[in-house]
Amino acid sequence: MIFTRTGNSFEVKIEANSSDTTEYEHDDKPRTNIHTKRSLKDHKSTNDGEKQYRCTVCDKRFTRKQYLTVHSRRHTGEHLYSCSQCEKSFSSPSGLHGHKNIHTGKYKCTECGKCFKSSNALAVHMRSHSGQKPFECTVCSKRFTLASNLVSHSRIHSGEKPYKCHMCDKAFSVSGHLNAHMRVHTGEKPYKCHMCDKAFSQSGHLNNHMRVHTGEKPYKCSLCNKSFSMSCNLQTHMRGVHSNRRPYQCPYCGKMFKTNREVRIHVRVHTGAKPHSCRHCSERFVWLVQLKRHLLESHNEGTWLTCHICQKKFIHSGHFKTHILRHEGVKPYVCSECPKRFYTSSNLKRHQLVHSDIRGFGCGLCAKSFKYKQYVVIHFKRCASRLGFSDM
């Protein structure tokens, strides 16, 4: 290899008859032409893995200045490259190029018809249909579809939060979470719906919102054919309706739950925690639905959901939908073990205990467990009295 200098520029030449063949194992690998000192410096820093260009907002580092320039547009909201077929704009030419593939349908899912910007994005998406999760956490055995998701998850165990907000004390384990958080301070909502002018701080929220207009529900349950607009809703449905596994236990009463979130909400019954506070007065509430009712009744904030048949009013949309189903006589929840049908998923869950050996309610004072809540309540009082806990 020969470096030739002409003024301030460098040129790299590789001699065809050079005897030094061990330095380049692949003869067909494209070589980089370097014409300036800056090009040489950038080329060397890329090969060495050195990241000398730092973002002053989120501390992310880059090997090249142009990468930092493109990245900084995420914080400023600057989008120079616009799509001619829709209103979307991008901070880099490569972002626009990948987006155009969505319009052309170059990378299209054969299962749900969704289009993607690259073959890699399509390959990752296909895992949502197959359920494939090739990346496993060595600490808790949780599995992920993406290696990057595993890296982010591992920080839960290590407690590492390398991405810090320069405007408040919050820190994040994922750079994307910091980017989204920054919009709390700026109020920026760059993702606008072209059908109703509603704006969102994250592109994923806009994508989910668009399905309100299109009615698209690409995620189908393989057991009951119910469809969902988001994959997370399908996963919740699978755990809540079709799975009997309850790996999470309440530390106070021993009740078993399907998700960690259900445990966190349930323990408020024991701790008396009231995380939902009114912005108008000092009132606090255990449940979000209680806060919504308070805002409607005391401060005239919000909208009642009114039944067009009997004029009954509701706060919770789920309760409203169930009420309408009762008028229509529709029972969409079918037991997989017998022909019985139900208005709500909670009623179906309660019924499924008849067919199951699961005892989801445990006594916190002894090892006895029960299928139904009312039985463990009766037992708990007797057990407490027998053990001398008269104040329980």
WOWO-V431353 format. One record per helix or strand of 3 or more residues. SS is the DSSP state (hx for helix, st for strand). FROM is the first residue (numbers start at 0). LEN is the number of residues. If there is no record, write none. Layout:
ss={SS	SS}
from={FROM	FROM}
len={LEN	LEN}
//
This chain:
ss={st	st	hx	hx	hx	hx	hx	hx	hx	hx	hx	hx	hx	hx	hx	hx}
from={1	8	36	64	92	118	146	174	202	230	259	267	287	316	344	372}
len={5	5	12	12	12	12	12	12	12	12	7	4	12	12	8	14}
//
